[in-house]
Amino acid sequence: MKRTIKEKEIITKKKVIIKKSSNDRLWLCWFCISW
């Protein structure tokens, strides 16, 4: 049980990192367009 919880945490952390990086890219694109 403990192991699966830890694996879930790792997966969610990876998802959050992916989400954040794609958000940053979107923001950068928007910044370039607005310039």
mmCIF entry with sequence, helices, sheets and N, C-alpha, C, O atoms, coordinates in Angstrom:
data_MODEL
# 
_entry.id   MODEL 
# 
_entity.id                         1 
_entity.type                       polymer 
_entity.pdbx_number_of_molecules   1 
# 
_entity_poly.entity_id                      1 
_entity_poly.type                           'polypeptide(L)' 
_entity_poly.nstd_linkage                   no 
_entity_poly.nstd_monomer                   no 
_entity_poly.pdbx_seq_one_letter_code       MKRTIKEKEIITKKKVIIKKSSNDRLWLCWFCISW 
_entity_poly.pdbx_seq_one_letter_code_can   MKRTIKEKEIITKKKVIIKKSSNDRLWLCWFCISW 
_entity_poly.pdbx_strand_id                 A 
# 
loop_
_entity_poly_seq.entity_id 
_entity_poly_seq.num 
_entity_poly_seq.mon_id 
_entity_poly_seq.hetero 
1 1  MET n 
1 2  LYS n 
1 3  ARG n 
1 4  THR n 
1 5  ILE n 
1 6  LYS n 
1 7  GLU n 
1 8  LYS n 
1 9  GLU n 
1 10 ILE n 
1 11 ILE n 
1 12 THR n 
1 13 LYS n 
1 14 LYS n 
1 15 LYS n 
1 16 VAL n 
1 17 ILE n 
1 18 ILE n 
1 19 LYS n 
1 20 LYS n 
1 21 SER n 
1 22 SER n 
1 23 ASN n 
1 24 ASP n 
1 25 ARG n 
1 26 LEU n 
1 27 TRP n 
1 28 LEU n 
1 29 CYS n 
1 30 TRP n 
1 31 PHE n 
1 32 CYS n 
1 33 ILE n 
1 34 SER n 
1 35 TRP n 
# 
_struct_asym.id          A 
_struct_asym.entity_id   1 
# 
_struct_conf.conf_type_id            HELX_P 
_struct_conf.id                      HELX_P1 
_struct_conf.pdbx_PDB_helix_id       AA1 
_struct_conf.beg_label_comp_id       LYS 
_struct_conf.beg_label_asym_id       A 
_struct_conf.beg_label_seq_id        2 
_struct_conf.pdbx_beg_PDB_ins_code   ? 
_struct_conf.end_label_comp_id       SER 
_struct_conf.end_label_asym_id       A 
_struct_conf.end_label_seq_id        34 
_struct_conf.pdbx_end_PDB_ins_code   ? 
_struct_conf.beg_auth_comp_id        LYS 
_struct_conf.beg_auth_asym_id        A 
_struct_conf.beg_auth_seq_id         2 
_struct_conf.end_auth_comp_id        SER 
_struct_conf.end_auth_asym_id        A 
_struct_conf.end_auth_seq_id         34 
_struct_conf.pdbx_PDB_helix_class    1 
_struct_conf.details                 ? 
_struct_conf.pdbx_PDB_helix_length   33 
# 
_struct_conf_type.id          HELX_P 
_struct_conf_type.criteria    ? 
_struct_conf_type.reference   ? 
# 
loop_
_atom_site.group_PDB 
_atom_site.id 
_atom_site.type_symbol 
_atom_site.label_atom_id 
_atom_site.label_alt_id 
_atom_site.label_comp_id 
_atom_site.label_asym_id 
_atom_site.label_entity_id 
_atom_site.label_seq_id 
_atom_site.pdbx_PDB_ins_code 
_atom_site.Cartn_x 
_atom_site.Cartn_y 
_atom_site.Cartn_z 
_atom_site.occupancy 
_atom_site.B_iso_or_equiv 
_atom_site.pdbx_formal_charge 
_atom_site.auth_seq_id 
_atom_site.auth_comp_id 
_atom_site.auth_asym_id 
_atom_site.auth_atom_id 
_atom_site.pdbx_PDB_model_num 
ATOM 1   N N  . MET A 1 1  ? 0.836 -1.213 0.000   1.00 0.00 ? 1  MET A N  1 
ATOM 2   C CA . MET A 1 1  ? 0.000 0.000  0.000   1.00 0.00 ? 1  MET A CA 1 
ATOM 3   C C  . MET A 1 1  ? 0.870 1.262  0.000   1.00 0.00 ? 1  MET A C  1 
ATOM 4   O O  . MET A 1 1  ? 0.650 2.179  -0.791  1.00 0.00 ? 1  MET A O  1 
ATOM 5   N N  . LYS A 1 2  ? 1.834 1.293  0.873   1.00 0.00 ? 2  LYS A N  1 
ATOM 6   C CA . LYS A 1 2  ? 2.708 2.477  0.942   1.00 0.00 ? 2  LYS A CA 1 
ATOM 7   C C  . LYS A 1 2  ? 3.383 2.730  -0.400  1.00 0.00 ? 2  LYS A C  1 
ATOM 8   O O  . LYS A 1 2  ? 3.504 3.870  -0.851  1.00 0.00 ? 2  LYS A O  1 
ATOM 9   N N  . ARG A 1 3  ? 3.819 1.643  -1.025  1.00 0.00 ? 3  ARG A N  1 
ATOM 10  C CA . ARG A 1 3  ? 4.537 1.784  -2.290  1.00 0.00 ? 3  ARG A CA 1 
ATOM 11  C C  . ARG A 1 3  ? 3.647 2.421  -3.353  1.00 0.00 ? 3  ARG A C  1 
ATOM 12  O O  . ARG A 1 3  ? 4.097 3.306  -4.081  1.00 0.00 ? 3  ARG A O  1 
ATOM 13  N N  . THR A 1 4  ? 2.410 1.992  -3.452  1.00 0.00 ? 4  THR A N  1 
ATOM 14  C CA . THR A 1 4  ? 1.518 2.542  -4.479  1.00 0.00 ? 4  THR A CA 1 
ATOM 15  C C  . THR A 1 4  ? 1.248 4.026  -4.221  1.00 0.00 ? 4  THR A C  1 
ATOM 16  O O  . THR A 1 4  ? 1.154 4.813  -5.163  1.00 0.00 ? 4  THR A O  1 
ATOM 17  N N  . ILE A 1 5  ? 1.125 4.400  -2.971  1.00 0.00 ? 5  ILE A N  1 
ATOM 18  C CA . ILE A 1 5  ? 0.893 5.822  -2.642  1.00 0.00 ? 5  ILE A CA 1 
ATOM 19  C C  . ILE A 1 5  ? 2.094 6.644  -3.111  1.00 0.00 ? 5  ILE A C  1 
ATOM 20  O O  . ILE A 1 5  ? 1.926 7.718  -3.689  1.00 0.00 ? 5  ILE A O  1 
ATOM 21  N N  . LYS A 1 6  ? 3.294 6.144  -2.863  1.00 0.00 ? 6  LYS A N  1 
ATOM 22  C CA . LYS A 1 6  ? 4.498 6.862  -3.271  1.00 0.00 ? 6  LYS A CA 1 
ATOM 23  C C  . LYS A 1 6  ? 4.559 6.970  -4.796  1.00 0.00 ? 6  LYS A C  1 
ATOM 24  O O  . LYS A 1 6  ? 4.922 8.016  -5.334  1.00 0.00 ? 6  LYS A O  1 
ATOM 25  N N  . GLU A 1 7  ? 4.210 5.911  -5.471  1.00 0.00 ? 7  GLU A N  1 
ATOM 26  C CA . GLU A 1 7  ? 4.218 5.940  -6.937  1.00 0.00 ? 7  GLU A CA 1 
ATOM 27  C C  . GLU A 1 7  ? 3.225 6.968  -7.450  1.00 0.00 ? 7  GLU A C  1 
ATOM 28  O O  . GLU A 1 7  ? 3.516 7.706  -8.391  1.00 0.00 ? 7  GLU A O  1 
ATOM 29  N N  . LYS A 1 8  ? 2.056 7.014  -6.833  1.00 0.00 ? 8  LYS A N  1 
ATOM 30  C CA . LYS A 1 8  ? 1.046 8.009  -7.231  1.00 0.00 ? 8  LYS A CA 1 
ATOM 31  C C  . LYS A 1 8  ? 1.595 9.417  -7.040  1.00 0.00 ? 8  LYS A C  1 
ATOM 32  O O  . LYS A 1 8  ? 1.413 10.279 -7.900  1.00 0.00 ? 8  LYS A O  1 
ATOM 33  N N  . GLU A 1 9  ? 2.260 9.650  -5.926  1.00 0.00 ? 9  GLU A N  1 
ATOM 34  C CA . GLU A 1 9  ? 2.837 10.985 -5.666  1.00 0.00 ? 9  GLU A CA 1 
ATOM 35  C C  . GLU A 1 9  ? 3.823 11.359 -6.758  1.00 0.00 ? 9  GLU A C  1 
ATOM 36  O O  . GLU A 1 9  ? 3.812 12.484 -7.256  1.00 0.00 ? 9  GLU A O  1 
ATOM 37  N N  . ILE A 1 10 ? 4.671 10.418 -7.126  1.00 0.00 ? 10 ILE A N  1 
ATOM 38  C CA . ILE A 1 10 ? 5.671 10.685 -8.170  1.00 0.00 ? 10 ILE A CA 1 
ATOM 39  C C  . ILE A 1 10 ? 4.976 11.017 -9.483  1.00 0.00 ? 10 ILE A C  1 
ATOM 40  O O  . ILE A 1 10 ? 5.375 11.947 -10.185 1.00 0.00 ? 10 ILE A O  1 
ATOM 41  N N  . ILE A 1 11 ? 3.940 10.259 -9.814  1.00 0.00 ? 11 ILE A N  1 
ATOM 42  C CA . ILE A 1 11 ? 3.213 10.497 -11.068 1.00 0.00 ? 11 ILE A CA 1 
ATOM 43  C C  . ILE A 1 11 ? 2.577 11.885 -11.062 1.00 0.00 ? 11 ILE A C  1 
ATOM 44  O O  . ILE A 1 11 ? 2.649 12.608 -12.056 1.00 0.00 ? 11 ILE A O  1 
ATOM 45  N N  . THR A 1 12 ? 1.957 12.255 -9.947  1.00 0.00 ? 12 THR A N  1 
ATOM 46  C CA . THR A 1 12 ? 1.313 13.577 -9.890  1.00 0.00 ? 12 THR A CA 1 
ATOM 47  C C  . THR A 1 12 ? 2.360 14.683 -9.988  1.00 0.00 ? 12 THR A C  1 
ATOM 48  O O  . THR A 1 12 ? 2.119 15.708 -10.625 1.00 0.00 ? 12 THR A O  1 
ATOM 49  N N  . LYS A 1 13 ? 3.506 14.485 -9.369  1.00 0.00 ? 13 LYS A N  1 
ATOM 50  C CA . LYS A 1 13 ? 4.567 15.502 -9.446  1.00 0.00 ? 13 LYS A CA 1 
ATOM 51  C C  . LYS A 1 13 ? 5.010 15.675 -10.892 1.00 0.00 ? 13 LYS A C  1 
ATOM 52  O O  . LYS A 1 13 ? 5.200 16.797 -11.361 1.00 0.00 ? 13 LYS A O  1 
ATOM 53  N N  . LYS A 1 14 ? 5.174 14.555 -11.597 1.00 0.00 ? 14 LYS A N  1 
ATOM 54  C CA . LYS A 1 14 ? 5.577 14.632 -13.008 1.00 0.00 ? 14 LYS A CA 1 
ATOM 55  C C  . LYS A 1 14 ? 4.522 15.371 -13.816 1.00 0.00 ? 14 LYS A C  1 
ATOM 56  O O  . LYS A 1 14 ? 4.853 16.209 -14.654 1.00 0.00 ? 14 LYS A O  1 
ATOM 57  N N  . LYS A 1 15 ? 3.254 15.063 -13.569 1.00 0.00 ? 15 LYS A N  1 
ATOM 58  C CA . LYS A 1 15 ? 2.167 15.733 -14.284 1.00 0.00 ? 15 LYS A CA 1 
ATOM 59  C C  . LYS A 1 15 ? 2.210 17.229 -14.034 1.00 0.00 ? 15 LYS A C  1 
ATOM 60  O O  . LYS A 1 15 ? 2.052 18.022 -14.961 1.00 0.00 ? 15 LYS A O  1 
ATOM 61  N N  . VAL A 1 16 ? 2.423 17.616 -12.789 1.00 0.00 ? 16 VAL A N  1 
ATOM 62  C CA . VAL A 1 16 ? 2.465 19.043 -12.436 1.00 0.00 ? 16 VAL A CA 1 
ATOM 63  C C  . VAL A 1 16 ? 3.620 19.721 -13.173 1.00 0.00 ? 16 VAL A C  1 
ATOM 64  O O  . VAL A 1 16 ? 3.466 20.825 -13.694 1.00 0.00 ? 16 VAL A O  1 
ATOM 65  N N  . ILE A 1 17 ? 4.767 19.061 -13.213 1.00 0.00 ? 17 ILE A N  1 
ATOM 66  C CA . ILE A 1 17 ? 5.933 19.642 -13.900 1.00 0.00 ? 17 ILE A CA 1 
ATOM 67  C C  . ILE A 1 17 ? 5.624 19.814 -15.392 1.00 0.00 ? 17 ILE A C  1 
ATOM 68  O O  . ILE A 1 17 ? 5.943 20.848 -15.979 1.00 0.00 ? 17 ILE A O  1 
ATOM 69  N N  . ILE A 1 18 ? 5.010 18.812 -15.995 1.00 0.00 ? 18 ILE A N  1 
ATOM 70  C CA . ILE A 1 18 ? 4.671 18.894 -17.423 1.00 0.00 ? 18 ILE A CA 1 
ATOM 71  C C  . ILE A 1 18 ? 3.692 20.041 -17.654 1.00 0.00 ? 18 ILE A C  1 
ATOM 72  O O  . ILE A 1 18 ? 3.847 20.830 -18.586 1.00 0.00 ? 18 ILE A O  1 
ATOM 73  N N  . LYS A 1 19 ? 2.689 20.118 -16.797 1.00 0.00 ? 19 LYS A N  1 
ATOM 74  C CA . LYS A 1 19 ? 1.684 21.180 -16.921 1.00 0.00 ? 19 LYS A CA 1 
ATOM 75  C C  . LYS A 1 19 ? 2.359 22.546 -16.827 1.00 0.00 ? 19 LYS A C  1 
ATOM 76  O O  . LYS A 1 19 ? 2.084 23.436 -17.632 1.00 0.00 ? 19 LYS A O  1 
ATOM 77  N N  . LYS A 1 20 ? 3.235 22.708 -15.853 1.00 0.00 ? 20 LYS A N  1 
ATOM 78  C CA . LYS A 1 20 ? 3.891 23.991 -15.640 1.00 0.00 ? 20 LYS A CA 1 
ATOM 79  C C  . LYS A 1 20 ? 4.740 24.374 -16.855 1.00 0.00 ? 20 LYS A C  1 
ATOM 80  O O  . LYS A 1 20 ? 4.696 25.519 -17.303 1.00 0.00 ? 20 LYS A O  1 
ATOM 81  N N  . SER A 1 21 ? 5.501 23.439 -17.382 1.00 0.00 ? 21 SER A N  1 
ATOM 82  C CA . SER A 1 21 ? 6.373 23.749 -18.511 1.00 0.00 ? 21 SER A CA 1 
ATOM 83  C C  . SER A 1 21 ? 5.554 24.131 -19.745 1.00 0.00 ? 21 SER A C  1 
ATOM 84  O O  . SER A 1 21 ? 5.934 25.046 -20.475 1.00 0.00 ? 21 SER A O  1 
ATOM 85  N N  . SER A 1 22 ? 4.449 23.449 -19.983 1.00 0.00 ? 22 SER A N  1 
ATOM 86  C CA . SER A 1 22 ? 3.611 23.789 -21.137 1.00 0.00 ? 22 SER A CA 1 
ATOM 87  C C  . SER A 1 22 ? 2.957 25.152 -20.923 1.00 0.00 ? 22 SER A C  1 
ATOM 88  O O  . SER A 1 22 ? 2.777 25.911 -21.875 1.00 0.00 ? 22 SER A O  1 
ATOM 89  N N  . ASN A 1 23 ? 2.605 25.461 -19.686 1.00 0.00 ? 23 ASN A N  1 
ATOM 90  C CA . ASN A 1 23 ? 2.029 26.771 -19.372 1.00 0.00 ? 23 ASN A CA 1 
ATOM 91  C C  . ASN A 1 23 ? 3.046 27.871 -19.652 1.00 0.00 ? 23 ASN A C  1 
ATOM 92  O O  . ASN A 1 23 ? 2.712 28.903 -20.234 1.00 0.00 ? 23 ASN A O  1 
ATOM 93  N N  . ASP A 1 24 ? 4.280 27.646 -19.238 1.00 0.00 ? 24 ASP A N  1 
ATOM 94  C CA . ASP A 1 24 ? 5.340 28.638 -19.470 1.00 0.00 ? 24 ASP A CA 1 
ATOM 95  C C  . ASP A 1 24 ? 5.521 28.873 -20.966 1.00 0.00 ? 24 ASP A C  1 
ATOM 96  O O  . ASP A 1 24 ? 5.711 30.007 -21.405 1.00 0.00 ? 24 ASP A O  1 
ATOM 97  N N  . ARG A 1 25 ? 5.461 27.806 -21.736 1.00 0.00 ? 25 ARG A N  1 
ATOM 98  C CA . ARG A 1 25 ? 5.647 27.922 -23.179 1.00 0.00 ? 25 ARG A CA 1 
ATOM 99  C C  . ARG A 1 25 ? 4.521 28.738 -23.790 1.00 0.00 ? 25 ARG A C  1 
ATOM 100 O O  . ARG A 1 25 ? 4.747 29.601 -24.639 1.00 0.00 ? 25 ARG A O  1 
ATOM 101 N N  . LEU A 1 26 ? 3.306 28.453 -23.346 1.00 0.00 ? 26 LEU A N  1 
ATOM 102 C CA . LEU A 1 26 ? 2.145 29.202 -23.838 1.00 0.00 ? 26 LEU A CA 1 
ATOM 103 C C  . LEU A 1 26 ? 2.307 30.685 -23.509 1.00 0.00 ? 26 LEU A C  1 
ATOM 104 O O  . LEU A 1 26 ? 2.073 31.550 -24.353 1.00 0.00 ? 26 LEU A O  1 
ATOM 105 N N  . TRP A 1 27 ? 2.701 30.954 -22.300 1.00 0.00 ? 27 TRP A N  1 
ATOM 106 C CA . TRP A 1 27 ? 2.857 32.342 -21.859 1.00 0.00 ? 27 TRP A CA 1 
ATOM 107 C C  . TRP A 1 27 ? 3.929 33.039 -22.703 1.00 0.00 ? 27 TRP A C  1 
ATOM 108 O O  . TRP A 1 27 ? 3.761 34.191 -23.104 1.00 0.00 ? 27 TRP A O  1 
ATOM 109 N N  . LEU A 1 28 ? 5.013 32.343 -22.963 1.00 0.00 ? 28 LEU A N  1 
ATOM 110 C CA . LEU A 1 28 ? 6.090 32.918 -23.780 1.00 0.00 ? 28 LEU A CA 1 
ATOM 111 C C  . LEU A 1 28 ? 5.584 33.231 -25.184 1.00 0.00 ? 28 LEU A C  1 
ATOM 112 O O  . LEU A 1 28 ? 5.873 34.295 -25.731 1.00 0.00 ? 28 LEU A O  1 
ATOM 113 N N  . CYS A 1 29 ? 4.836 32.313 -25.756 1.00 0.00 ? 29 CYS A N  1 
ATOM 114 C CA . CYS A 1 29 ? 4.271 32.533 -27.096 1.00 0.00 ? 29 CYS A CA 1 
ATOM 115 C C  . CYS A 1 29 ? 3.396 33.783 -27.094 1.00 0.00 ? 29 CYS A C  1 
ATOM 116 O O  . CYS A 1 29 ? 3.506 34.636 -27.974 1.00 0.00 ? 29 CYS A O  1 
ATOM 117 N N  . TRP A 1 30 ? 2.538 33.873 -26.102 1.00 0.00 ? 30 TRP A N  1 
ATOM 118 C CA . TRP A 1 30 ? 1.635 35.018 -26.012 1.00 0.00 ? 30 TRP A CA 1 
ATOM 119 C C  . TRP A 1 30 ? 2.437 36.310 -25.875 1.00 0.00 ? 30 TRP A C  1 
ATOM 120 O O  . TRP A 1 30 ? 2.097 37.331 -26.472 1.00 0.00 ? 30 TRP A O  1 
ATOM 121 N N  . PHE A 1 31 ? 3.493 36.252 -25.090 1.00 0.00 ? 31 PHE A N  1 
ATOM 122 C CA . PHE A 1 31 ? 4.346 37.424 -24.891 1.00 0.00 ? 31 PHE A CA 1 
ATOM 123 C C  . PHE A 1 31 ? 4.966 37.855 -26.218 1.00 0.00 ? 31 PHE A C  1 
ATOM 124 O O  . PHE A 1 31 ? 5.002 39.042 -26.541 1.00 0.00 ? 31 PHE A O  1 
ATOM 125 N N  . CYS A 1 32 ? 5.453 36.876 -26.980 1.00 0.00 ? 32 CYS A N  1 
ATOM 126 C CA . CYS A 1 32 ? 6.052 37.181 -28.288 1.00 0.00 ? 32 CYS A CA 1 
ATOM 127 C C  . CYS A 1 32 ? 5.021 37.811 -29.221 1.00 0.00 ? 32 CYS A C  1 
ATOM 128 O O  . CYS A 1 32 ? 5.327 38.768 -29.933 1.00 0.00 ? 32 CYS A O  1 
ATOM 129 N N  . ILE A 1 33 ? 3.818 37.282 -29.217 1.00 0.00 ? 33 ILE A N  1 
ATOM 130 C CA . ILE A 1 33 ? 2.765 37.804 -30.105 1.00 0.00 ? 33 ILE A CA 1 
ATOM 131 C C  . ILE A 1 33 ? 2.390 39.239 -29.713 1.00 0.00 ? 33 ILE A C  1 
ATOM 132 O O  . ILE A 1 33 ? 2.220 40.107 -30.569 1.00 0.00 ? 33 ILE A O  1 
ATOM 133 N N  . SER A 1 34 ? 2.267 39.466 -28.410 1.00 0.00 ? 34 SER A N  1 
ATOM 134 C CA . SER A 1 34 ? 1.859 40.795 -27.950 1.00 0.00 ? 34 SER A CA 1 
ATOM 135 C C  . SER A 1 34 ? 2.938 41.838 -28.247 1.00 0.00 ? 34 SER A C  1 
ATOM 136 O O  . SER A 1 34 ? 2.645 43.029 -28.358 1.00 0.00 ? 34 SER A O  1 
ATOM 137 N N  . TRP A 1 35 ? 4.166 41.389 -28.374 1.00 0.00 ? 35 TRP A N  1 
ATOM 138 C CA . TRP A 1 35 ? 5.225 42.336 -28.732 1.00 0.00 ? 35 TRP A CA 1 
ATOM 139 C C  . TRP A 1 35 ? 5.088 42.678 -30.206 1.00 0.00 ? 35 TRP A C  1 
ATOM 140 O O  . TRP A 1 35 ? 5.876 43.462 -30.734 1.00 0.00 ? 35 TRP A O  1 
# 
